[in-house]
Amino acid sequence: MTRKTTSSSADPLVCDFTGGTVLHRFKYGGGRGQSLPKAVGMRGGKTPKVVDATAGLGRDAFLLASLGAEVTLIERSLEMFNLLNDGISRARDAGGDVAEVIARMTLIHGDAKDLLPDLSPEVVLVDPMHPPRKKSALVKNEMRQIREIVGTDEDSLELMQVALSTASNRVVLKWPLRADPMDGIGPCSHQILGKSTRYDVFMIT
Ligand SMILES: C[S@@+](CC[C@H](N)C(=O)[O-])C[C@H]1O[C@@H](n2cnc3c(N)ncnc32)[C@H](O)[C@@H]1O
């Protein structure tokens, strides 16, 4: 993990499940037909338990929990963990249907490489900080702010290896649409393509 210490953004980074794009996606999103739910296996009435090994701001986890999945979120950066924990607490306090979703999310602080073996996960989602894109102006401000906190996740191959050796059903790697496959883990079983990202799905069973 390479850390950077610069800060250039005007708006502070916040985790908010009760407004903005997260709430909009919750109310008007495409349900289980979206790429991520499909990738984790939410088909045919199945609702797997998911471990999100790279929680970040918890957006992917919230989407899956909003569709009924029990999600365990793991975040190793204390700063990101505190932001996320704060967002979860505020959403719980807000009550209503967002709080019902939050009740399906369990947040743990630590490194997923150490924690996954004891969790015996069914499905693991891995969304590491990707290397910066050449057209850096296109990278969203929020993603730049997260990068300023956590740097680049240079151990994502090791994380994938642990995920693949512990998941009983599948591992889903969220990856830039046009990036080469991750070296060192072999080919995925299938891919689900989005607008700027893709999901490389590694079936175990
Ligand atoms: C790209 S962000 C994830 C964004 C997330 N999918 C979301 O929807 O908000 C990557 C996050 O994973 C965390 N991370 C990376 N490797 C990790 C590991 N081995 N264990 C726990 N957290 C990790 C980083 O600290 C960072 O916060």
The ligand as a Tripos MOL2 file, in Angstrom:
@<TRIPOS>MOLECULE
LIG
   27    29     1     0     0
SMALL
NO_CHARGES

@<TRIPOS>ATOM
      1 C1        -11.9440    1.4450   -4.5480 C.3       1 LIG1
      2 S1        -12.2600    1.4950   -2.8250 S.3       1 LIG1
      3 C2        -13.7140    0.5110   -2.6930 C.3       1 LIG1
      4 C3        -14.9760    1.2690   -3.0020 C.3       1 LIG1
      5 C4        -16.2020    0.4710   -2.6350 C.3       1 LIG1
      6 N1        -16.3930   -0.6480   -3.5310 N.3       1 LIG1
      7 C5        -17.4410    1.3280   -2.5930 C.2       1 LIG1
      8 O1        -18.4630    0.9420   -3.1860 O.co2     1 LIG1
      9 O2        -17.4340    2.4000   -1.9440 O.co2     1 LIG1
     10 C6        -11.0490    0.4030   -2.1460 C.3       1 LIG1
     11 C7        -11.0630    0.3230   -0.6210 C.3       1 LIG1
     12 O3        -10.6140   -0.9650   -0.2250 O.3       1 LIG1
     13 C8         -9.7710   -0.8550    0.8870 C.3       1 LIG1
     14 N2         -8.8910   -2.0400    0.8710 N.ar      1 LIG1
     15 C9         -8.0050   -2.3970   -0.0700 C.ar      1 LIG1
     16 N3         -7.4050   -3.5500    0.2280 N.ar      1 LIG1
     17 C10        -7.9440   -3.9590    1.4070 C.ar      1 LIG1
     18 C11        -7.7240   -5.0990    2.2440 C.ar      1 LIG1
     19 N4         -6.8040   -6.0320    1.9440 N.pl3     1 LIG1
     20 N5         -8.4600   -5.2150    3.3670 N.ar      1 LIG1
     21 C12        -9.3760   -4.2600    3.7000 C.ar      1 LIG1
     22 N6         -9.6040   -3.1380    2.9600 N.ar      1 LIG1
     23 C13        -8.8990   -3.0000    1.8250 C.ar      1 LIG1
     24 C14        -9.0320    0.4530    0.6500 C.3       1 LIG1
     25 O4         -8.5290    0.9670    1.8830 O.3       1 LIG1
     26 C15       -10.1430    1.3260    0.0480 C.3       1 LIG1
     27 O5        -10.8520    2.0180    1.0440 O.3       1 LIG1
@<TRIPOS>BOND
     1     1     2 1
     2     2     3 1
     3     2    10 1
     4     3     4 1
     5     4     5 1
     6     5     6 1
     7     5     7 1
     8     7     8 2
     9     7     9 1
    10    10    11 1
    11    11    12 1
    12    11    26 1
    13    12    13 1
    14    13    14 1
    15    13    24 1
    16    14    15 ar
    17    14    23 ar
    18    15    16 ar
    19    16    17 ar
    20    17    18 ar
    21    17    23 ar
    22    18    19 1
    23    18    20 ar
    24    20    21 ar
    25    21    22 ar
    26    22    23 ar
    27    24    25 1
    28    24    26 1
    29    26    27 1
@<TRIPOS>SUBSTRUCTURE
     1 LIG1         1 GROUP 0 **** ****
